[in-house]
């Protein structure tokens, strides 16, 4: 996943803030945390953060106190802050005032995408950010469901546990689970988590999101898995926007080695965004007529949206070996025009017991057939990610 730089805005109107968010929404290099207000009213927040940061601030030259306040922030933060100013007033004498107090660049209004990306690139160079201690390259594994009750949440949670590598001791990875099934997500219930917060709080305060805020809203399971639960009540799927989804995913990928996402069954306005930001996409189905039809529709939808449907892993859940099952599987693959990559056997007893106890399957019974198949799925996903990364490097 490409490293993204976060920049903040402090502008005077919601219209300008919206324009800036729109200009960077589909870029692969930058994400924006926008806010509306004045410098003086936000002094405390501007002075407290010591992280390397890019700030795009709107200036009113008629107010000398505002320029003095910005100068104080720049002096206090030193090289940890790169400030870009924007205004509709483009008189040379005013721009010189900003340069004298330490503003690194000026962006005239109306703001164009080309100008915005140019000044942001210069700001990144100015900061010369050193690598963070965390890789910031967490891999994102997304799970889709070809119908309700197909067991996608169970498989996603078991995959998250497998990704932790819990049996490897010191090599244990940090993993978080994002329950984006806003209306019917059950991850917190299955894990018996005493839920105090949910993804709804992140959505409602998306301008505040950073690693600390994201972790504070998550719940930690006894296994060590961090979970961002779905809301306890039903909220509209439109409450999440493509920008919100992308911000949550990318910040989670900066904080954790692996990110597992559980998507809702409906195709939302932000489904494309999630899939585009995923390193591994897995479609869970059962071998029923209804699920076969829905799987084909999902694959066709991905193809129509320019997404690589061939890279999707098809996972057949609750598979029973019966006479003639191989020929039936071949017919299913022909129907969906995609191979079935993984099979997870049916073990109702152990799955029900793990959910009743609020534990993951390996914590209830070690080395079950389900666990072994999930480990194979996990290893395959990681291997495919490495292959694609190697191919990208060799082509660059």
Buried (B, 14 or more C-beta within 10 A) or exposed (E): BEBBBBBBBBBBEEEBBEBBBEBBBEBEEBBBBBBBEBBBEBBEEBEEBEEBBBBBBBBBBEEEEBBEBBBBBBEBBEEEBBBBBBBEEEEEEBBEBBEEBBBBBBBEBEBEBEBBBEBBEBBBEBBEBEEEEBEBEBBBBBBBBBBEEBBBBBBBBBBBBBBBBBEEEEEEBBBBBBBBBBBEBBBBBBBBBEBEBBBBBBBEEBBEBBEEBBBEBBBEBEBEBBBBBBBEEEBEBEBBBBBBBBBBBBBBBBBBBBBBBBBBBEBBEBBBBBBBBBBBBBBBBBBBEEBBBBBBEBBEBBEEEEBEBEEBBBBBBBBEEEEEEEEEBEEBBEEBEBEBBBBBBBBEEBBEBBBEEBBBBBBBBEEBEBBEBBBBBBEBBBEBBEEEBEEEEEEE
